[in-house]
Amino acid sequence: MDQLQPPANRRSGANGGGRRVYDLLRAQMADGSLAVGARLPSTRALAADLGVARSTVTVAYEQLAAEGFVATAPGRSARVAAPLAPRAESRAPAGPGPLRAAALSAYGQRLAALELLTAQTSATESAPIDFLYGAVAARDFPTLAWKRAYQAELLRQRPSLYYGAPEGDPDLRQALQGYLRRARGLTCSAEQILIVQGAQQAIDLCARLLLDADSAYVFEDPGYVMARRCFEASGARGLAVGVDSLGMDTSSLPGDSGLRLAYVTPSHQFPLGGVLPMGRRQELLRWARQQDAWIIEDDYDGEFRYGQRPIDALQSMDTDGRVLYIGTFSKALSPQLRLAYMVLPERLVPLFRKAKRLADRHAPVLEQRVLAALLDSGAYERHVRRMRRENERRRNALLDAIRRHLPADAKAAGSAAGLHLVLWLPALRPRHEPQLIAAARAAGVGVYGVSPLFARPPAAMAPRPAGLILGYASLTLAQIDAGMQRLAGALAVLA
């Protein structure tokens, strides 16, 4: 059986395995060297010829027999039983064609058409000094307190490990009820609290449950783009309402039919920083009552107000059960935890629990219990107070660096609360923002333009200067000062 001799480089001994013998026989069946009916050598003879163990050849024969290419019978030699078509010439896979719209749902088609605004957060591409808004300092995380509470929860005996409640751990919801009453002025029961995996999931649940393709919603302009994208993906029509130094201009709220909800950030308007005054809050609540609409209150950083007590939430004024309050642990602890919460009107509680269960069953249970322990012990509130002091120092350092290093006409806005401010540069127009951002990055500073957060085209609004969003919660005081010096150099390049 000379035709079964492999090339020299295939004679590699027993460790070649049955796959090599199998491939050799298949190749010779395919090219006709072993025709239908041809007798195969005995397993002992072929093993000796190939220099492999007899069991290796036996495995290959058994596989070929199982696939119907070889016929075997007791006391008889194995024979080729069926022709094997030559294998197609090896070629790189063509890959899938372009995604057809017809292959997607209406939601998928809308989502495919949306452009998501994402800040640069890659460790390899971020600037050495990065004023990234939404980032917090890793060194500020309460590592020791978290570690103690985490280990205690790990060691606590549980009867079993099973799925948690979709609405969240009962201990955390009970602890949050008391905390929100003390810190944010909210009056609610633990039953109204829903634990979610980040504020973005809360917004997505609102979009799915409260909007239809033929409905409309109101949003702040400029505002949080990722919220607007959630609502746009539902197919609903968005109506922009302008923002001034006091937040949403509620006198411009539309009275269109089909309006289902308004999305607002009343405690610290994102990104301009206005705090919605009492009169506008009352006007917004009246509008919701007249429109039979919901209000989504995103309190993304309401715990950080400097020089005075944080202002109470809009939800605390709601007597009609129309406000859905969203709070988060991302700014005080870390956005990587992916833990946030909603305070829902009582009539929406069963529906949102069902939706949460369908979405992902529940948020991580162990982390919820750790947070409950920190809230119960007072460690979380002590941490928030410490972070408020630290971030006020950073805010003050940034304001001072702006005054010392940047042109006299540069103005900071929205600095009374939160973890970022907006820097207006009257000498430049919005079209100059990309050039300034590139020049700053070349100087080692990451800054971010305010223009992408506007929904309406510039022609539809009053002229405005170029603006930058400067987040400061992840930086040291020295970095803040050095960053403004470098930004001044970048501005000089454009002058």
C-alpha positions in Angstrom: 0.0 0.0 0.0 2.6 2.5 -1.1 -0.1 5.1 -1.7 -0.6 5.4 2.1 2.9 6.5 2.8 2.7 10.1 4.2 5.2 12.9 3.3 8.3 12.8 5.4 7.2 15.8 7.5 4.0 13.9 8.5 6.0 11.1 10.1 6.1 12.6 13.6 5.5 9.6 15.8 2.8 8.7 18.3 2.1 12.2 19.4 0.7 13.1 15.9 -2.6 11.7 17.0 -5.6 10.1 15.3 -6.5 13.4 13.6 -3.3 13.2 11.4 -4.1 9.7 10.2 -7.8 10.6 9.7 -6.8 13.7 7.6 -4.3 11.6 5.5 -6.9 8.9 4.6 -9.6 11.6 3.8 -7.2 13.4 1.5 -6.3 10.2 -0.4 -10.0 9.3 -0.7 -10.7 12.8 -2.0 -8.0 12.8 -4.7 -8.8 9.2 -5.9 -5.8 7.5 -4.5 -8.1 5.4 -2.5 -11.1 4.5 -4.7 -14.5 3.1 -3.6 -14.0 -0.6 -2.7 -10.2 -0.2 -2.1 -8.9 -2.2 0.8 -7.2 -0.4 3.7 -4.2 -1.9 5.4 -4.7 -3.4 8.8 -4.4 -1.1 11.7 -1.2 -2.9 12.8 0.5 -2.5 9.4 -0.5 1.1 8.9 0.6 2.0 12.5 4.0 0.4 11.7 4.3 2.3 8.4 3.4 5.7 9.9 5.3 5.2 13.1 2.3 5.7 15.4 0.6 3.6 18.0 -1.9 1.1 16.7 -4.7 2.7 18.9 -4.1 6.0 17.0 -4.9 4.3 13.7 -7.9 2.5 15.3 -9.4 5.8 16.4 -9.0 7.2 12.8 -10.7 4.1 11.3 -13.5 4.3 13.7 -14.2 7.9 12.9 -14.2 7.3 9.2 -16.5 4.3 9.7 -18.9 6.4 11.8 -19.0 9.0 9.0 -19.8 6.3 6.4 -16.6 6.6 4.4 -15.2 3.2 5.5 -17.0 -0.2 5.8 -15.8 -2.6 8.4 -16.9 -6.1 9.3 -15.5 -8.8 11.7 -12.7 -10.8 10.1 -12.6 -8.7 7.0 -10.3 -5.8 6.0 -11.7 -2.3 6.0 -12.7 -0.9 2.6 -13.6 2.5 1.2 -17.4 2.6 1.2 -18.3 6.0 -0.3 -16.7 8.5 -2.6 -15.4 11.6 -1.0 -15.8 14.9 -3.0 -12.6 16.9 -3.2 -12.4 19.6 -0.6 -13.1 23.1 -1.8 -10.0 25.1 -2.4 -9.1 26.9 0.8 -10.0 30.6 0.7 -10.6 33.3 3.2 -14.2 33.6 4.2 -16.1 36.2 2.4 -17.8 37.5 5.6 -21.3 38.6 6.0 -22.8 41.2 3.8 -24.1 44.6 5.0 -26.8 44.4 7.6 -30.2 44.8 5.9 -32.8 47.0 7.5 -35.4 44.3 6.9 -33.4 42.0 9.2 -34.0 44.4 12.1 -36.9 45.4 14.2 -38.2 49.0 14.0 -36.3 49.6 17.3 -33.1 48.1 15.8 -33.4 50.2 12.7 -33.8 53.4 14.7 -30.9 52.4 17.0 -28.6 51.7 14.1 -29.2 55.2 12.8 -28.3 56.9 16.1 -24.9 58.3 16.8 -23.9 57.8 20.5 -21.8 60.5 22.0 -18.9 58.9 24.0 -16.1 60.7 25.8 -12.6 59.4 25.3 -11.8 57.2 28.2 -9.2 54.7 26.8 -6.2 54.6 29.1 -3.9 54.4 26.1 -5.5 57.4 24.3 -6.6 59.7 27.2 -4.5 62.8 27.9 -2.1 62.8 30.9 -4.4 65.5 32.5 -7.9 64.7 31.6 -10.9 66.9 32.6 -13.3 64.1 31.8 -16.7 64.7 33.2 -18.3 61.7 35.0 -14.9 60.4 36.1 -14.1 60.2 39.8 -10.7 59.6 41.5 -9.9 55.9 42.3 -8.0 57.1 45.4 -11.3 58.6 46.8 -13.1 55.2 46.9 -13.7 54.1 50.5 -11.6 51.0 50.1 -11.2 50.0 53.8 -14.9 50.5 54.7 -16.0 48.7 51.5 -13.6 45.8 52.2 -14.8 45.3 55.7 -18.4 45.3 54.7 -17.8 43.1 51.7 -15.9 40.5 53.8 -18.6 40.5 56.4 -21.3 39.8 53.7 -19.2 37.1 52.2 -18.9 35.3 55.5 -22.5 35.7 56.4 -24.3 32.3 56.3 -27.1 32.2 53.7 -29.5 29.3 53.4 -29.0 29.2 49.6 -27.7 31.2 46.6 -30.5 32.1 44.3 -31.7 35.0 42.3 -32.4 38.2 44.1 -35.6 40.2 44.1 -35.9 42.2 40.8 -36.8 45.4 42.8 -33.6 45.1 44.8 -32.3 43.8 48.1 -34.9 44.7 50.9 -32.1 45.9 53.3 -30.8 48.3 50.7 -34.2 49.7 49.8 -35.0 50.2 53.5 -31.7 51.9 54.1 -32.1 54.1 51.1 -35.5 55.2 52.2 -34.1 56.7 55.4 -31.1 58.2 53.6 -33.1 59.9 50.8 -35.4 61.4 53.4 -32.4 62.9 55.3 -30.2 63.9 52.3 -32.6 64.7 49.5 -36.0 65.5 51.2 -37.8 62.6 49.5 -40.9 61.1 51.1 -41.4 57.5 49.9 -41.8 53.9 51.1 -39.2 51.2 50.5 -41.7 49.6 48.2 -41.4 52.5 45.8 -37.6 52.1 45.4 -36.3 50.0 42.5 -32.6 49.2 42.3 -31.2 49.3 38.8 -27.8 48.8 37.1 -26.9 52.4 36.6 -29.0 55.5 35.8 -28.8 54.6 32.1 -30.9 51.5 32.7 -33.4 53.5 34.6 -33.7 55.9 31.7 -34.0 53.0 29.3 -36.8 51.4 31.3 -38.6 54.8 31.3 -38.3 55.0 27.5 -39.6 51.5 27.0 -42.5 51.7 29.4 -43.7 55.3 28.9 -43.1 56.2 25.3 -44.5 54.9 21.9 -43.5 55.7 18.4 -46.5 58.1 18.0 -45.9 60.0 21.3 -43.7 62.9 22.2 -41.4 64.0 25.0 -39.7 67.1 26.3 -36.0 67.5 27.0 -33.5 70.1 28.1 -31.3 71.7 25.3 -28.4 71.4 25.9 -28.7 68.2 27.9 -27.7 64.6 28.5 -27.3 63.0 25.1 -27.5 59.4 26.2 -31.0 60.0 27.7 -32.1 61.6 24.5 -30.8 58.7 22.5 -32.9 56.3 24.7 -36.0 58.2 24.0 -35.2 58.6 20.3 -34.8 54.8 20.0 -38.4 54.4 21.1 -39.5 56.3 18.0 -41.1 59.1 20.0 -40.8 62.7 18.9 -38.5 64.9 21.0 -39.3 68.6 21.7 -36.3 70.7 22.8 -36.8 73.3 25.5 -34.1 75.9 26.0 -31.9 76.2 29.1 -30.7 79.4 30.8 -28.7 80.0 34.0 -31.6 78.8 36.1 -32.2 75.5 34.2 -35.0 74.6 31.9 -37.1 77.6 30.7 -40.5 76.2 31.8 -42.3 79.1 30.3 -41.4 77.6 26.9 -42.9 74.2 27.7 -45.0 73.1 24.7 -48.7 72.2 24.9 -48.7 69.7 22.0 -51.0 66.7 22.2 -49.4 63.3 22.7 -46.7 64.6 25.2 -45.9 61.7 27.5 -43.0 62.9 29.6 -40.4 65.6 30.4 -36.8 64.7 31.2 -35.1 67.2 33.5 -32.0 67.6 35.7 -33.4 70.3 38.1 -30.9 70.1 41.0 -27.9 70.7 38.7 -28.8 71.1 35.0 -26.5 69.0 32.8 -24.3 70.5 31.5 -24.8 74.2 32.3 -25.3 73.8 36.0 -28.5 75.8 36.7 -30.6 75.0 39.7 -34.3 75.1 38.9 -36.0 77.6 41.2 -39.2 77.0 43.1 -41.4 78.9 40.7 -40.2 76.9 37.7 -40.6 73.7 39.6 -44.2 74.5 40.4 -44.8 75.5 36.7 -43.3 72.2 35.5 -45.5 70.2 37.9 -48.6 72.1 36.7 -47.6 71.4 33.1 -47.3 67.7 33.8 -50.7 67.7 35.4 -52.3 69.5 32.5 -50.7 67.3 29.9 -51.2 64.1 32.0 -47.5 63.5 31.5 -44.7 62.0 33.6 -41.6 63.9 34.8 -38.2 62.0 34.9 -36.0 63.7 37.5 -32.4 62.7 36.9 -30.5 63.7 40.2 -27.2 62.5 38.9 -25.0 64.5 41.3 -27.4 66.3 43.6 -25.4 65.3 46.7 -22.6 67.7 45.7 -23.7 71.3 46.4 -21.1 73.7 47.8 -21.5 76.3 50.5 -25.0 75.3 51.4 -27.2 72.2 52.0 -28.1 70.3 48.8 -31.5 71.5 47.5 -34.4 69.1 48.0 -35.4 67.0 45.0 -38.3 67.9 42.7 -40.0 64.7 43.8 -40.5 66.1 47.3 -43.0 68.6 45.8 -44.9 66.1 43.8 -48.4 65.6 45.1 -49.9 63.9 42.0 -47.5 60.9 41.7 -46.0 62.1 38.4 -42.3 62.3 39.2 -39.9 59.3 38.6 -36.8 60.1 40.6 -33.4 58.6 39.4 -30.4 58.6 41.8 -27.0 57.0 41.5 -24.0 55.9 43.4 -21.7 56.6 40.4 -20.5 60.0 41.5 -20.1 59.4 45.2 -18.5 55.9 44.8 -17.8 54.7 41.3 -19.6 54.4 37.9 -18.0 51.0 37.6 -20.3 49.7 40.4 -23.3 50.0 38.0 -25.7 50.6 40.8 -28.5 53.2 40.9 -32.0 53.5 42.1 -35.4 54.9 41.1 -38.2 56.2 43.4 -41.4 55.4 41.5 -45.0 56.6 41.8 -46.9 53.9 43.5 -49.0 53.1 40.5 -45.9 52.4 38.4 -44.2 50.1 40.9 -45.6 46.7 39.6 -44.9 47.5 36.0 -41.3 48.6 36.5 -40.6 45.5 38.7 -41.8 43.3 35.8 -39.7 45.2 33.3 -36.6 44.9 35.5 -37.1 41.2 35.9 -37.3 40.7 32.2 -34.3 42.9 31.5 -31.7 41.2 33.8 -33.5 39.7 36.8 -31.8 41.9 39.4 -28.7 44.0 40.1 -25.7 42.4 41.8 -26.9 41.1 45.2 -23.6 41.1 47.2 -22.8 44.7 46.2 -26.3 45.8 47.2 -25.9 44.2 50.7 -22.5 45.9 51.1 -24.1 49.3 50.3 -26.9 48.6 52.7 -24.4 47.9 55.5 -22.5 51.2 54.7 -25.8 53.2 54.7 -26.9 51.6 58.0 -23.6 52.2 59.7 -23.4 55.8 58.6 -20.1 55.1 56.7 -21.7 56.1 53.4 -22.9 59.5 54.6 -19.5 60.2 56.2 -17.9 59.3 52.9 -20.2 61.7 51.0 -19.4 64.5 53.4 -15.7 63.9 52.9 -16.1 63.8 49.1 -18.1 67.0 49.2 -15.2 68.7 50.9 -12.6 67.2 48.6 -14.5 68.1 45.4 -15.1 71.7 46.7 -11.4 72.1 47.1 -10.9 70.8 43.5 -13.7 73.1 42.3 -12.1 76.1 44.0 -8.7 75.2 42.6 -10.1 75.1 39.1 -11.9 78.4 39.4 -8.7 80.0 40.7 -6.6 78.4 37.9 -9.0 79.8 35.3 -8.7 83.3 36.8 -4.9 83.1 36.9 -4.1 81.4 33.6 -6.8 81.9 31.1 -7.9 85.1 29.3 -9.9 87.6 31.3 -13.1 87.0 29.3 -13.2 83.3 30.0 -16.2 82.6 32.3 -17.0 79.6 34.4 -20.7 78.6 34.7 -22.6 76.0 36.8 -19.9 75.7 39.5 -22.2 75.9 42.6 -22.8 72.2 42.5 -21.8 68.9 40.9 -18.4 67.6 39.7 -17.9 69.7 36.5 -18.3 73.2 35.2 -18.7 74.8 31.8 -16.0 77.2 30.6 -17.3 79.8 28.1 -14.7 81.3 25.7 -16.2 84.5 24.1 -13.2 85.0 21.8 -14.1 81.7 20.0 -17.2 80.4 18.2 -18.6 76.9 18.5 -17.0 75.9 15.2 -13.6 76.4 16.9 -14.2 73.8 19.6 -12.7 70.8 17.6 -9.5 72.8 16.9 -9.1 73.8 20.5 -9.7 70.3 21.7 -7.1 69.0 19.3 -4.6 71.6 20.4 -5.2 70.9 24.0 -4.8 67.2 23.6 -1.5 67.9 21.7 -0.4 69.7 24.9 -1.4 66.8 27.1 -4.8 68.0 28.3 -8.2 66.4 27.7 -11.1 68.8 27.4 -14.6 68.3 25.9 -16.8 70.6 23.8 -20.3 71.6 24.9 -21.6 71.8 21.3 -22.4 68.1 20.9 -24.8 68.3 23.8 -27.1 70.8 21.9 -29.9 69.2 19.9 -30.9 72.3 17.9 -28.7 73.6 15.1 -26.8 76.8 15.8 -29.1 78.7 13.3 -32.1 78.0 15.5 -30.6 79.6 18.6 -29.0 82.9 19.7 -25.3 83.2 18.9 -23.1 81.8 21.7 -19.4 81.4 22.3 -17.4 78.2 22.3 -17.6 76.2 25.5 -15.8 73.4 27.2 -17.0 70.9 29.9 -14.4 70.5 32.5 -14.8 67.7 35.0 -12.5 67.9 38.0 -13.4 65.1 40.4 -10.6 62.7 39.2 -7.8 65.2 39.3 -5.3 66.4 41.9 -5.0 70.1 42.7 -1.6 70.2 40.9 -3.0 68.6 37.8 -5.8 71.1 37.7 -3.4 74.0 37.8 -1.1 72.5 35.3 -4.0 71.6 33.0 -5.2 75.2 32.9 -1.7 76.4 32.1 -1.5 74.0 29.2 -5.0 75.0 28.0 -3.9 78.6 28.0 -1.1 77.6 25.7 -3.5 75.8 23.4 -5.7 78.9 23.3 -2.7 81.0 22.3 -2.1 78.8 19.3 -5.6 79.6 18.1 -5.4 83.3 18.8 
